[in-house]
Amino acid sequence: MCGIVGYIGNKDVKSVVLNGLYNLEYRGYDSAGIAFIDRKEKIHVYKKVGKVSVLEKEVLKNISNVSFKLGIGHTRWATHGKVSEQNAHPHTSASGKIAIVHNGIIENYVELKEFLEEKGYKLVSETDTEVLAHLIEYFYTTEELNLLTSFTKALQQVKGTYAIALISEYEPNKIFVARKGSPLTIGLGKGEMFVGSDIYAFIKYTNLVIYLNDENIGIIDGLAYNIYDLEGNTIDIRPVVTDSDLMFSDLQGYRSYMEKEIFEQPLYLKNALEKSIIIDNDDIIFPYFNFFSQENIKKINRIIITACGSSWNAGLIGKYLIEKLAQIPTSVEYASEFRYSSPIIHQNDMIIAISQSGETADTLEALKIPKSNGAKILSITNIPNSSICRESDGIIYMNANQEIGVAATKTFTNTVLILVLLSLYLANGKKLLSTTKMKKMLNELSDIPNKVQQILDQKESIFVLANKYVTKANFLYLGRGINYPIALEGALKLKEISYIHAEGYAAGEMKHGPLALIDEFMPVIFVAPKDYLYEKSVSNINEVKSRHGKTIGIISESDKYLPTILDDYICIPQTFDEFNPILSVIPLQLFAYYVGTIRGLNVDKPRNLAKSVTVE
Ligand code: F6R
């Protein structure tokens, strides 16, 4: 949700800030803007509706020859105020001498706006951010405070969340930053410094990073940084060296990041497997899972998984896996609901927070409730040092490398793989699996990347299927048991990538209402591999067929019966029931991807969405 970039140093400021914005565009792409301070210490602001490329053209047209001391930039995902140039960031103060970019929500902005209007300020945008620029200038000019104190005083008035970068003609050699609830990092180079909502803004230049904590305010001047709390006290934060494997990757010949990320799933599943298990004769070691000591495992009474969106769907698969393999009662909660519920948490409850970005505001808040009740938090995330990591007692990395496409694909399959491994680890700790059975499962798991590849190799057939159904207005996705979450995930992928209405449903629930929707125009996608519920799924398919619905199946390649009754089908290789979701989701990702591209849509940046949802 909104990307913030900043740079102070001897490189070409325009190029560094624009490059950072391109790298953060996945966080929001409604509009983009930039503010620079030139050598004569004057602020220049440029903003455009649309993508960073539109802004870049404008910047190059107007100031390609101007040299700057420093700059900040912003790519917006609109919260307050429509998508317009006026509402795009940076926002400036009344004199134009302060420019700020903001990610988050200022909840009491109406109250602050009224205060400013009473003092004669005229606000020109509909945003919550603009009030802050005026408020800081109000303290600076009326109370004659320095900029840091004015900034701090303004933030003391703010209710809500923020990541902010600020530049000003009043102190033209510094970038001011602040964070509460929305992420912000500072990159340290040699004689230069960077600001980023995440490290992808500057990882190309440095991997020495300061992760700001909530209610930190910082000043950088290219040579030194100083961090303070909201009371003005100095805070000592040490930089950390971040894994440079996280280097931003390019398209490598693919047409979109979504396509690339779907097709690189075998590679990253293998990566996660290699990093997560070591088999040494009879010893099976899970290096990442040591957080659960044998002692701890025995004590766990219940697991609560909390997450949003695709991560929630993966969590639901986790429930089936953990209950089946490790026999620990598990519930799965939408983080946005859990954070406002009154859960009864016991000390021996284990909370698992799943978040690819590690920054989802709802998930971050949801884990704080059980944490304050003494429960231990394990997070599964793709981004080291993310906010969720820093609230957790233990972390398991997805090891999927950066995912740029807004729709989760490779991080979804890697999360399910991690949940499989975690369930096996817990089952092992409780002595529920023999070494032979465990090895058999791990052996099969090591073949999963190859089986995913076999499905990807059927891309032509899936493309044909997408062409056949691309004009349909509605889809139903049905599954049972461990494949029910895959029906949810398949429907979610289609909705977000192709803007077609799709519902995921538990197949057995059809007769309790949704069956009324079935007619010859309704395509129904069944996730029906040959597993423990296969016969039940066959009955559900027949129910839909007898009402003239179009039936499409994701079925096992050994299945001889379903091809005789389905309108269309895609085969997946046979595997253990527990591993089916990693395979059955692949054709559904490809189907959504092809439907989206045939409809001419930007599959990497679906409308209204953003990769990292840092507002509630
Ligand atoms: C869907 C999708 C979203 C995310 C959700 C949670 O394709 O990507 O539904 O899964 O916003 O994001 P994380 O996992 O970053 O917490």
Residues whose N, C-alpha, C, O or C-beta is under 5 A from the ligand:
A	BS01	F6R	C308 G309 S310 S311 I354 S355 Q356 S357 G358 T360 V406 A407 A408 K611 V613
